[in-house]
Amino acid sequence: MTGLVVGQENPLTMITSNSLYEVQSHVAMTGHMQSVLAVFINEDVWQGLSEENRTQITQVLDAKAEESLVWAQESEAEL
């Protein structure tokens, strides 16, 4: 034995859609991976927006982040 461990880290949806189950025999259900979407904006552009627009953008992004998390959890539950 070499002590080498071969592994990969992906959400269950990725494992399924890419047929990784064909080449791996085990999966560790750690629950540590969540669907994440980072949104970046230039600070000068952000500060150039009105407070109302910044609030609206933040609210929409917060809502979509929650929807994305729920979708990811439901998708994994279906597998």
PyMOL CGO cylinders between C-alpha atoms (Angstrom):
from pymol import cmd
from pymol.cgo import CYLINDER

trace = [
    CYLINDER, 0.00, 0.00, 0.00, 1.22, 3.46, -0.86, 0.3, 1, 1, 1, 1, 1, 1,
    CYLINDER, 1.22, 3.46, -0.86, -1.09, 5.30, 1.53, 0.3, 1, 1, 1, 1, 1, 1,
    CYLINDER, -1.09, 5.30, 1.53, -2.44, 7.30, -1.41, 0.3, 1, 1, 1, 1, 1, 1,
    CYLINDER, -2.44, 7.30, -1.41, -6.05, 8.37, -1.20, 0.3, 1, 1, 1, 1, 1, 1,
    CYLINDER, -6.05, 8.37, -1.20, -7.84, 9.23, -4.43, 0.3, 1, 1, 1, 1, 1, 1,
    CYLINDER, -7.84, 9.23, -4.43, -10.88, 11.40, -3.99, 0.3, 1, 1, 1, 1, 1, 1,
    CYLINDER, -10.88, 11.40, -3.99, -12.89, 14.33, -5.25, 0.3, 1, 1, 1, 1, 1, 1,
    CYLINDER, -12.89, 14.33, -5.25, -15.19, 16.88, -3.71, 0.3, 1, 1, 1, 1, 1, 1,
    CYLINDER, -15.19, 16.88, -3.71, -18.39, 17.88, -5.45, 0.3, 1, 1, 1, 1, 1, 1,
    CYLINDER, -18.39, 17.88, -5.45, -22.09, 18.30, -4.69, 0.3, 1, 1, 1, 1, 1, 1,
    CYLINDER, -22.09, 18.30, -4.69, -24.20, 15.20, -5.31, 0.3, 1, 1, 1, 1, 1, 1,
    CYLINDER, -24.20, 15.20, -5.31, -25.81, 16.87, -8.31, 0.3, 1, 1, 1, 1, 1, 1,
    CYLINDER, -25.81, 16.87, -8.31, -22.38, 17.23, -9.94, 0.3, 1, 1, 1, 1, 1, 1,
    CYLINDER, -22.38, 17.23, -9.94, -21.44, 13.64, -9.12, 0.3, 1, 1, 1, 1, 1, 1,
    CYLINDER, -21.44, 13.64, -9.12, -24.66, 12.44, -10.72, 0.3, 1, 1, 1, 1, 1, 1,
    CYLINDER, -24.66, 12.44, -10.72, -24.64, 14.68, -13.80, 0.3, 1, 1, 1, 1, 1, 1,
    CYLINDER, -24.64, 14.68, -13.80, -21.01, 13.77, -14.59, 0.3, 1, 1, 1, 1, 1, 1,
    CYLINDER, -21.01, 13.77, -14.59, -21.49, 10.04, -13.83, 0.3, 1, 1, 1, 1, 1, 1,
    CYLINDER, -21.49, 10.04, -13.83, -18.68, 10.10, -11.27, 0.3, 1, 1, 1, 1, 1, 1,
    CYLINDER, -18.68, 10.10, -11.27, -20.47, 7.21, -9.53, 0.3, 1, 1, 1, 1, 1, 1,
    CYLINDER, -20.47, 7.21, -9.53, -19.10, 5.05, -12.35, 0.3, 1, 1, 1, 1, 1, 1,
    CYLINDER, -19.10, 5.05, -12.35, -15.53, 5.51, -11.11, 0.3, 1, 1, 1, 1, 1, 1,
    CYLINDER, -15.53, 5.51, -11.11, -15.99, 5.91, -7.35, 0.3, 1, 1, 1, 1, 1, 1,
    CYLINDER, -15.99, 5.91, -7.35, -17.38, 3.46, -4.86, 0.3, 1, 1, 1, 1, 1, 1,
    CYLINDER, -17.38, 3.46, -4.86, -17.95, 5.67, -1.81, 0.3, 1, 1, 1, 1, 1, 1,
    CYLINDER, -17.95, 5.67, -1.81, -19.31, 9.08, -0.91, 0.3, 1, 1, 1, 1, 1, 1,
    CYLINDER, -19.31, 9.08, -0.91, -18.97, 10.93, 2.38, 0.3, 1, 1, 1, 1, 1, 1,
    CYLINDER, -18.97, 10.93, 2.38, -22.13, 12.85, 3.25, 0.3, 1, 1, 1, 1, 1, 1,
    CYLINDER, -22.13, 12.85, 3.25, -20.55, 15.68, 5.23, 0.3, 1, 1, 1, 1, 1, 1,
    CYLINDER, -20.55, 15.68, 5.23, -23.15, 18.35, 4.46, 0.3, 1, 1, 1, 1, 1, 1,
    CYLINDER, -23.15, 18.35, 4.46, -20.43, 20.99, 4.29, 0.3, 1, 1, 1, 1, 1, 1,
    CYLINDER, -20.43, 20.99, 4.29, -20.90, 22.06, 0.67, 0.3, 1, 1, 1, 1, 1, 1,
    CYLINDER, -20.90, 22.06, 0.67, -23.59, 24.53, -0.17, 0.3, 1, 1, 1, 1, 1, 1,
    CYLINDER, -23.59, 24.53, -0.17, -24.42, 26.23, -3.40, 0.3, 1, 1, 1, 1, 1, 1,
    CYLINDER, -24.42, 26.23, -3.40, -22.49, 29.50, -3.44, 0.3, 1, 1, 1, 1, 1, 1,
    CYLINDER, -22.49, 29.50, -3.44, -22.65, 32.37, -5.87, 0.3, 1, 1, 1, 1, 1, 1,
    CYLINDER, -22.65, 32.37, -5.87, -20.29, 35.29, -5.43, 0.3, 1, 1, 1, 1, 1, 1,
    CYLINDER, -20.29, 35.29, -5.43, -21.25, 38.65, -6.85, 0.3, 1, 1, 1, 1, 1, 1,
    CYLINDER, -21.25, 38.65, -6.85, -18.61, 41.33, -7.26, 0.3, 1, 1, 1, 1, 1, 1,
    CYLINDER, -18.61, 41.33, -7.26, -18.95, 45.00, -8.10, 0.3, 1, 1, 1, 1, 1, 1,
    CYLINDER, -18.95, 45.00, -8.10, -16.41, 47.78, -8.28, 0.3, 1, 1, 1, 1, 1, 1,
    CYLINDER, -16.41, 47.78, -8.28, -16.49, 49.86, -5.08, 0.3, 1, 1, 1, 1, 1, 1,
    CYLINDER, -16.49, 49.86, -5.08, -16.71, 53.15, -6.99, 0.3, 1, 1, 1, 1, 1, 1,
    CYLINDER, -16.71, 53.15, -6.99, -19.63, 51.83, -9.05, 0.3, 1, 1, 1, 1, 1, 1,
    CYLINDER, -19.63, 51.83, -9.05, -21.35, 50.53, -5.90, 0.3, 1, 1, 1, 1, 1, 1,
    CYLINDER, -21.35, 50.53, -5.90, -20.92, 53.84, -4.11, 0.3, 1, 1, 1, 1, 1, 1,
    CYLINDER, -20.92, 53.84, -4.11, -22.16, 55.63, -7.23, 0.3, 1, 1, 1, 1, 1, 1,
    CYLINDER, -22.16, 55.63, -7.23, -25.53, 53.90, -6.92, 0.3, 1, 1, 1, 1, 1, 1,
    CYLINDER, -25.53, 53.90, -6.92, -28.28, 55.44, -4.88, 0.3, 1, 1, 1, 1, 1, 1,
    CYLINDER, -28.28, 55.44, -4.88, -28.95, 54.00, -1.42, 0.3, 1, 1, 1, 1, 1, 1,
    CYLINDER, -28.95, 54.00, -1.42, -32.32, 52.81, -2.74, 0.3, 1, 1, 1, 1, 1, 1,
    CYLINDER, -32.32, 52.81, -2.74, -30.68, 50.92, -5.61, 0.3, 1, 1, 1, 1, 1, 1,
    CYLINDER, -30.68, 50.92, -5.61, -28.05, 49.36, -3.32, 0.3, 1, 1, 1, 1, 1, 1,
    CYLINDER, -28.05, 49.36, -3.32, -30.82, 48.23, -0.97, 0.3, 1, 1, 1, 1, 1, 1,
    CYLINDER, -30.82, 48.23, -0.97, -32.85, 46.75, -3.84, 0.3, 1, 1, 1, 1, 1, 1,
    CYLINDER, -32.85, 46.75, -3.84, -29.82, 44.92, -5.25, 0.3, 1, 1, 1, 1, 1, 1,
    CYLINDER, -29.82, 44.92, -5.25, -28.92, 43.55, -1.82, 0.3, 1, 1, 1, 1, 1, 1,
    CYLINDER, -28.92, 43.55, -1.82, -32.48, 42.36, -1.21, 0.3, 1, 1, 1, 1, 1, 1,
    CYLINDER, -32.48, 42.36, -1.21, -32.69, 40.61, -4.59, 0.3, 1, 1, 1, 1, 1, 1,
    CYLINDER, -32.69, 40.61, -4.59, -29.31, 38.93, -4.10, 0.3, 1, 1, 1, 1, 1, 1,
    CYLINDER, -29.31, 38.93, -4.10, -30.28, 37.78, -0.59, 0.3, 1, 1, 1, 1, 1, 1,
    CYLINDER, -30.28, 37.78, -0.59, -33.55, 36.33, -1.91, 0.3, 1, 1, 1, 1, 1, 1,
    CYLINDER, -33.55, 36.33, -1.91, -31.84, 34.57, -4.82, 0.3, 1, 1, 1, 1, 1, 1,
    CYLINDER, -31.84, 34.57, -4.82, -29.16, 33.17, -2.51, 0.3, 1, 1, 1, 1, 1, 1,
    CYLINDER, -29.16, 33.17, -2.51, -31.88, 31.65, -0.32, 0.3, 1, 1, 1, 1, 1, 1,
    CYLINDER, -31.88, 31.65, -0.32, -33.68, 30.23, -3.39, 0.3, 1, 1, 1, 1, 1, 1,
    CYLINDER, -33.68, 30.23, -3.39, -30.41, 28.76, -4.63, 0.3, 1, 1, 1, 1, 1, 1,
    CYLINDER, -30.41, 28.76, -4.63, -29.75, 27.08, -1.30, 0.3, 1, 1, 1, 1, 1, 1,
    CYLINDER, -29.75, 27.08, -1.30, -33.25, 25.61, -1.17, 0.3, 1, 1, 1, 1, 1, 1,
    CYLINDER, -33.25, 25.61, -1.17, -32.91, 24.38, -4.77, 0.3, 1, 1, 1, 1, 1, 1,
    CYLINDER, -32.91, 24.38, -4.77, -29.56, 22.73, -4.01, 0.3, 1, 1, 1, 1, 1, 1,
    CYLINDER, -29.56, 22.73, -4.01, -30.96, 20.99, -0.93, 0.3, 1, 1, 1, 1, 1, 1,
    CYLINDER, -30.96, 20.99, -0.93, -34.06, 19.80, -2.80, 0.3, 1, 1, 1, 1, 1, 1,
    CYLINDER, -34.06, 19.80, -2.80, -31.97, 18.59, -5.74, 0.3, 1, 1, 1, 1, 1, 1,
    CYLINDER, -31.97, 18.59, -5.74, -29.73, 16.55, -3.46, 0.3, 1, 1, 1, 1, 1, 1,
    CYLINDER, -29.73, 16.55, -3.46, -32.73, 15.13, -1.61, 0.3, 1, 1, 1, 1, 1, 1,
    CYLINDER, -32.73, 15.13, -1.61, -34.12, 13.84, -4.92, 0.3, 1, 1, 1, 1, 1, 1,
    CYLINDER, -34.12, 13.84, -4.92, -30.96, 11.83, -5.66, 0.3, 1, 1, 1, 1, 1, 1,
]
cmd.load_cgo(trace, "trace")
